[in-house]
Amino acid sequence: MLTAILVAIGYVCGSMPWGYWLVRIFHGQDIRAQGSGNIGATNVWRVYGRRLGIPAVFLDTLKGFAPALAATKLAGPDPGGPHIG
């Protein structure tokens, strides 16, 4: 059950469009209508510079790293996975 909850939390965290939200919050605009039309950090950086680009990169990285780290700490490593050492 814990694994299913952690997977769901990881999915929700991973689906957060930080580039879109940062531009919407700070500029009230839709990043999809500018630059390449992508909501990713690269497009945010190109269009709005590093003031929003750096937080977008950081949050995009964190949304993948934090759930994986939390799941490993809470549930432990996969016993069927590779063993190092």
Phi, psi and omega in degrees: 000317179300319180298317179297319178295316180295322177296316180297317178296318177298320179297314180297315179298318181291339182267004181285120182273079186299322178301316179296311184294319180298315179294318180297317182291312188271338182234351179065025182240168179255114183298336180293343179265007184228159177056232182280349182088000180272150179270003185286168183299326180297316178292321177299316180297315181299317186277318187248359177082186187287343179300322174255338181293317180295312176299325179295317178296314181299312182291324177295323177290316182296326182292340175266323185284313186299312179297323179293318178295314180298318180296320179294320180289321183280316185259344182084165179293157180295118181296339179269357183280184182293146179249124181252131175095000000 
